[in-house]
Amino acid sequence: MASSLEEPMKWLFKAERTLQEAVALADAGLYGGSVSRAYYAMFYAAKAAVVSEGVRSKKHSGVISMFGRLFTGTGRLDPRFHRTLIRAFRWREEADYLVESLPSENEARDRILSAEEFVRAVKALLISGEMA
């Protein structure tokens, strides 16, 4: 387990800033970028959670897997958060890599709401001391 919450809190701060970027992009009508940033906000929050347990992974798949195993698989967070993170990863890949993928404003706003809820849940768990 991590001896300090300093690094996880830095990842959490990055998640919150990235959420702001997602909103700003959506407000500017840049929905693909917004969807991508919403995923990254979730990824950074998941990374905060995983790092708080002393686990390291450089790959998105590793962070996603360990988040599921350590937090939703143990009941510390609702399993829907792991499912949402997996879906958000796919949405981000489509938004970033598929030329025919043009998310709508509603889709972007829905992704942002999912990311906000995800980041809030991880932050609450981290602050409660149930992580580290």
Long-range contacts (C-beta under 8 A, 24 or more apart in sequence): 1-52, 1-53, 1-54, 1-132, 2-51, 2-52, 2-53, 2-54, 2-132, 4-132, 5-52, 5-126, 5-131, 5-132, 7-51, 8-48, 8-49, 8-51, 8-52, 8-126, 8-131, 8-132, 9-48, 9-126, 10-48, 11-44, 11-45, 11-47, 11-48, 11-51, 12-44, 12-45, 12-48, 12-119, 12-122, 12-123, 12-126, 14-44, 15-41, 15-42, 15-43, 15-44, 15-45, 15-48, 15-119, 15-122, 16-41, 16-119, 16-123, 18-44, 19-112, 19-115, 19-116, 19-119, 22-108, 22-111, 22-112, 22-115, 23-112, 25-108, 26-105, 26-108, 26-109, 26-112, 29-105, 31-95, 31-102, 31-103, 31-104, 31-105, 31-107, 31-108, 32-95, 32-96, 32-101, 32-102, 32-103, 33-95, 34-103, 34-108, 34-111, 34-112, 35-91, 35-92, 35-95, 35-103, 35-107, 35-108, 35-111, 36-92, 36-95, 36-96, 38-88, 38-92, 38-108, 38-111, 38-112, 38-114, 38-115, 39-88, 39-89, 39-91, 39-92, 39-111, 39-115, 40-92, 41-115, 41-118, 41-119, 42-84, 42-85, 42-88, 42-114, 42-115, 42-118, 42-119, 43-85, 43-88, 43-89, 45-118, 45-119, 45-122, 45-123, 46-85, 46-118, 46-122, 48-122, 48-126, 49-122, 49-125, 49-126, 49-131, 52-126, 52-131, 52-132, 53-131, 53-132, 60-89, 64-89, 71-125, 76-125, 76-130, 76-131, 77-121, 77-122, 77-125, 78-121, 81-118, 81-121, 81-122, 84-114, 84-117, 84-118, 85-118, 88-114, 88-115, 88-118
